[in-house]
């Protein structure tokens, strides 16, 4: 049996290398959760570009302080996980400068994707960002979400004269979109007036698209959807152990159904993006430390993985799981390269055991260079 698995392993390398060379839509991500991630952004961007010279994805996460799911102020992790510094103009200027420095290493010709997250500063017992309610233009203690996280990107883009930018105004944050669609449309109009070349969009969760908001203005939401250049969603729905192109087609079909259930319509010409995608190798426990033991467990929970590595819980040390991950990305490549595929980019979650490239520090043990060297 082991001999058969070894031959399958070698064949998988051959087919991955020969077939993934055309997978232009699989895009590595430079994830920035803290200030030290911003400091390391230029080096990680360069590393990302060694895997894909056509596109790159940046994700910046800010933090909030909230009461009853409503934001009272913003803060940013500047020194360690336990210290979140309140936002002031000096800190915003520092973030802008570091983003500008990072973007200076990006060739102007490539596609640059940007996503913004806003997470609870509490850590344990925190509110999921998908459920937080806030107006992006409202100032809390002197600063708005726009001031904190959108304007720095706009300045960095302008300073570096980047030409092919797709900016998602938020990421997997449905409650704010469903609560304040008109405010996001106002943001879009304002940005497009100043820089019409930037493509603007929003990103939602794959099945809890409204973040729990039940009362919303359907007309305003439809106007927002009609005004964006692209729509992203996290692609972590359970899949079959025999994953194929049809399963990624099903992702799109089910997402469109979720939109339709809200009384909304998506244009067939609207570009879609997998704003987060990958296999974590975890299971239904989703505790950050327990690897899946079988393909069925891993396939049933793509969102679950290892972010507390202890030296013995690497799911990809299991050959069957490693081969399954290779099959998954091969089928994703085939899906993205279909003629007229609605998904223009698939942003890999390059953290923990999802990091197939080994971009984020400490994830090298999870990477698969034979898989990604021709992406």
ChimeraX attribute file (.defattr): number of C-alpha atoms within 10 A of each C-alpha:
attribute: neighborCount
match mode: 1-to-1
recipient: residues
	/A:1	5
	/A:2	8
	/A:3	8
	/A:4	8
	/A:5	13
	/A:6	12
	/A:7	10
	/A:8	13
	/A:9	16
	/A:10	11
	/A:11	12
	/A:12	19
	/A:13	15
	/A:14	13
	/A:15	14
	/A:16	22
	/A:17	18
	/A:18	11
	/A:19	15
	/A:20	22
	/A:21	14
	/A:22	15
	/A:23	20
	/A:24	19
	/A:25	23
	/A:26	26
	/A:27	29
	/A:28	29
	/A:29	30
	/A:30	30
	/A:31	22
	/A:32	20
	/A:33	20
	/A:34	19
	/A:35	17
	/A:36	13
	/A:37	19
	/A:38	23
	/A:39	16
	/A:40	16
	/A:41	22
	/A:42	21
	/A:43	15
	/A:44	21
	/A:45	22
	/A:46	17
	/A:47	17
	/A:48	23
	/A:49	19
	/A:50	13
	/A:51	19
	/A:52	21
	/A:53	17
	/A:54	15
	/A:55	25
	/A:56	26
	/A:57	25
	/A:58	19
	/A:59	20
	/A:60	22
	/A:61	18
	/A:62	22
	/A:63	24
	/A:64	23
	/A:65	19
	/A:66	19
	/A:67	10
	/A:68	9
	/A:69	17
	/A:70	16
	/A:71	17
	/A:72	14
	/A:73	19
	/A:74	27
	/A:75	21
	/A:76	25
	/A:77	19
	/A:78	18
	/A:79	12
	/A:80	10
	/A:81	13
	/A:82	11
	/A:83	12
	/A:84	20
	/A:85	15
	/A:86	16
	/A:87	22
	/A:88	14
	/A:89	12
	/A:90	9
	/A:91	16
	/A:92	18
	/A:93	13
	/A:94	14
	/A:95	21
	/A:96	21
	/A:97	17
	/A:98	20
	/A:99	22
	/A:100	21
	/A:101	18
	/A:102	21
	/A:103	23
	/A:104	16
	/A:105	15
	/A:106	20
	/A:107	16
	/A:108	15
	/A:109	13
	/A:110	17
	/A:111	19
	/A:112	22
	/A:113	21
	/A:114	22
	/A:115	26
	/A:116	22
	/A:117	20
	/A:118	24
	/A:119	22
	/A:120	21
	/A:121	22
	/A:122	15
	/A:123	10
	/A:124	7
	/A:125	7
	/A:126	13
	/A:127	20
	/A:128	14
	/A:129	21
	/A:130	24
	/A:131	20
	/A:132	25
	/A:133	22
	/A:134	20
	/A:135	20
	/A:136	23
	/A:137	16
	/A:138	14
	/A:139	16
	/A:140	15
	/A:141	12
	/A:142	12
	/A:143	18
	/A:144	19
	/A:145	22
	/A:146	17
	/A:147	17
	/A:148	24
	/A:149	22
	/A:150	22
	/A:151	15
	/A:152	20
	/A:153	22
	/A:154	18
	/A:155	15
	/A:156	21
	/A:157	20
	/A:158	12
	/A:159	13
	/A:160	17
	/A:161	12
	/A:162	20
	/A:163	16
	/A:164	17
	/A:165	21
	/A:166	19
	/A:167	23
	/A:168	24
	/A:169	23
	/A:170	28
	/A:171	26
	/A:172	29
	/A:173	28
	/A:174	24
	/A:175	25
	/A:176	24
	/A:177	30
	/A:178	22
	/A:179	22
	/A:180	20
	/A:181	24
	/A:182	18
	/A:183	18
	/A:184	23
	/A:185	20
	/A:186	13
	/A:187	18
	/A:188	20
	/A:189	15
	/A:190	12
	/A:191	18
	/A:192	14
	/A:193	10
	/A:194	10
	/A:195	12
	/A:196	12
	/A:197	14
	/A:198	19
	/A:199	18
	/A:200	22
	/A:201	26
	/A:202	26
	/A:203	26
	/A:204	25
	/A:205	21
	/A:206	22
	/A:207	18
	/A:208	17
	/A:209	24
	/A:210	24
	/A:211	23
	/A:212	13
	/A:213	17
	/A:214	11
	/A:215	9
	/A:216	16
	/A:217	13
	/A:218	14
	/A:219	12
	/A:220	17
	/A:221	23
	/A:222	15
	/A:223	14
	/A:224	21
	/A:225	20
	/A:226	15
	/A:227	15
	/A:228	18
	/A:229	18
	/A:230	22
	/A:231	20
	/A:232	27
	/A:233	25
	/A:234	24
	/A:235	24
	/A:236	22
	/A:237	18
	/A:238	16
	/A:239	19
	/A:240	13
	/A:241	16
	/A:242	12
	/A:243	18
	/A:244	18
	/A:245	16
	/A:246	12
	/A:247	19
	/A:248	20
	/A:249	16
	/A:250	13
	/A:251	21
	/A:252	19
	/A:253	11
	/A:254	15
	/A:255	19
	/A:256	16
	/A:257	16
	/A:258	17
	/A:259	15
	/A:260	12
	/A:261	10
	/A:262	14
	/A:263	12
	/A:264	16
	/A:265	15
	/A:266	15
	/A:267	8
	/A:268	9
	/A:269	10
	/A:270	15
	/A:271	18
	/A:272	21
	/A:273	23
	/A:274	26
	/A:275	30
	/A:276	24
	/A:277	23
	/A:278	26
	/A:279	23
	/A:280	32
	/A:281	33
	/A:282	30
	/A:283	26
	/A:284	16
	/A:285	14
	/A:286	18
	/A:287	14
	/A:288	17
	/A:289	19
	/A:290	21
	/A:291	27
	/A:292	28
	/A:293	15
	/A:294	17
	/A:295	20
	/A:296	16
	/A:297	20
	/A:298	28
	/A:299	28
	/A:300	21
	/A:301	22
	/A:302	23
	/A:303	24
	/A:304	28
	/A:305	31
	/A:306	26
	/A:307	17
	/A:308	14
	/A:309	19
	/A:310	9
	/A:311	7
	/A:312	9
	/A:313	18
	/A:314	23
	/A:315	23
	/A:316	21
	/A:317	12
	/A:318	15
	/A:319	14
	/A:320	16
	/A:321	21
	/A:322	18
	/A:323	17
	/A:324	20
	/A:325	23
	/A:326	22
	/A:327	20
	/A:328	22
	/A:329	23
	/A:330	22
	/A:331	18
	/A:332	25
	/A:333	23
	/A:334	17
	/A:335	21
	/A:336	23
	/A:337	17
	/A:338	11
	/A:339	7
	/A:340	9
	/A:341	14
	/A:342	17
	/A:343	22
	/A:344	18
	/A:345	25
	/A:346	27
	/A:347	28
	/A:348	22
	/A:349	27
	/A:350	25
	/A:351	24
	/A:352	25
	/A:353	31
	/A:354	25
	/A:355	24
	/A:356	28
	/A:357	27
	/A:358	23
	/A:359	23
	/A:360	21
	/A:361	13
	/A:362	14
	/A:363	20
	/A:364	17
	/A:365	18
	/A:366	24
	/A:367	19
	/A:368	17
	/A:369	14
	/A:370	15
	/A:371	22
	/A:372	20
	/A:373	15
	/A:374	18
	/A:375	24
